[in-house]
Amino acid sequence: MIVEKAYLELYPDAKLGEYDFSLNYSRKFNDYNANVKRKGNKIEFNLSRKWEKINDDVRIGLIQILLNKIFKTIVSTPNIELYEIFLKKVHIAIPKVKNDPILESSFDRVNEKYFCGLIEKTNLMWGMDSIRKLGSYEYGSDTITVSKIFLNSRRELLDYIMYHEMLHKKHKFYTKNGRSYHHTGEFNRQEKLFENQKQIERDISVLVRQNRRKRGFLKFFSL
């Protein structure tokens, strides 16, 4: 079984039988997403259907990253390196079918102003009206998602969130001792190049607080 192979290659001194592994593929996940759950000695891996057709060596790397996560270890392997190379390149083959005119305008403005138009277009979509997760870039689906609280905000605030996620697309991530790092020193340096960055961050904090108070107000009157 591929999970057992990944486990023994990651922990050569371990013995099979200590854990009951299971591996499932689901259409509920976005492209190339995955998670792992542990309950006692039962460890369940859930992968997107997209992973079924991917080379075993790459899938082993993914499973080993999830094992590192569940066991809080920092072991590196050649398979993990293969997985990371795959994830950094997979966006090239991802169809760009999700779009929104407001987000596309923001992407184009930021691309021209800060990246000389060199960032390839991603899938662009609105998420929930979250005040915790303001934006995200998903490598597997090449998708930038932005919280709906920016739908009617000043465009500078939306553009800053877009800029942050485009930096993730540009810089990807690097791994050290089995851990992946997404906010590198260079990432942080470039983030500060956004015009009026400190004031924009303060304004975003105000927007988040306004939405938090609004929800509290609506919740009070719905009781």
LINJOPE-V506011 format. One record per residue. RES is the residue in one small letter. SS is DSSP state (@ for helix, = for strand, . for the rest). Layout:
# LINJOPE-V506011
RES:SS + RES:SS
This chain:
# LINJOPE-V506011
m:. + i:@ + v:@ + e:@ + k:@ + a:@ + y:@ + l:@ + e:@ + l:@ + y:. + p:. + d:. + a:. + k:. + l:. + g:. + e:. + y:. + d:= + f:= + s:= + l:= + n:= + y:= + s:= + r:. + k:. + f:. + n:. + d:. + y:. + n:. + a:= + n:= + v:= + k:= + r:= + k:= + g:. + n:. + k:= + i:= + e:= + f:= + n:= + l:= + s:= + r:@ + k:@ + w:@ + e:@ + k:@ + i:. + n:. + d:@ + d:@ + v:@ + r:@ + i:@ + g:@ + l:@ + i:@ + q:@ + i:@ + l:@ + l:@ + n:@ + k:@ + i:@ + f:@ + k:. + t:. + i:. + v:. + s:. + t:. + p:@ + n:@ + i:@ + e:@ + l:@ + y:@ + e:@ + i:@ + f:@ + l:@ + k:@ + k:@ + v:@ + h:@ + i:@ + a:@ + i:. + p:. + k:. + v:. + k:. + n:. + d:. + p:@ + i:@ + l:@ + e:@ + s:@ + s:@ + f:@ + d:@ + r:@ + v:@ + n:@ + e:@ + k:@ + y:@ + f:@ + c:. + g:. + l:. + i:. + e:. + k:. + t:. + n:= + l:= + m:= + w:= + g:. + m:. + d:. + s:. + i:. + r:. + k:. + l:. + g:= + s:= + y:= + e:= + y:. + g:. + s:. + d:. + t:= + i:= + t:= + v:= + s:. + k:@ + i:@ + f:@ + l:. + n:. + s:. + r:. + r:@ + e:@ + l:@ + l:@ + d:@ + y:@ + i:@ + m:@ + y:@ + h:@ + e:@ + m:@ + l:@ + h:@ + k:@ + k:@ + h:@ + k:. + f:. + y:= + t:= + k:= + n:. + g:. + r:= + s:= + y:= + h:. + h:. + t:. + g:@ + e:@ + f:@ + n:@ + r:@ + q:@ + e:@ + k:. + l:. + f:. + e:. + n:. + q:@ + k:@ + q:@ + i:@ + e:@ + r:@ + d:@ + i:@ + s:@ + v:@ + l:@ + v:@ + r:@ + q:@ + n:@ + r:@ + r:@ + k:@ + r:@ + g:@ + f:@ + l:@ + k:@ + f:@ + f:@ + s:@ + l:.
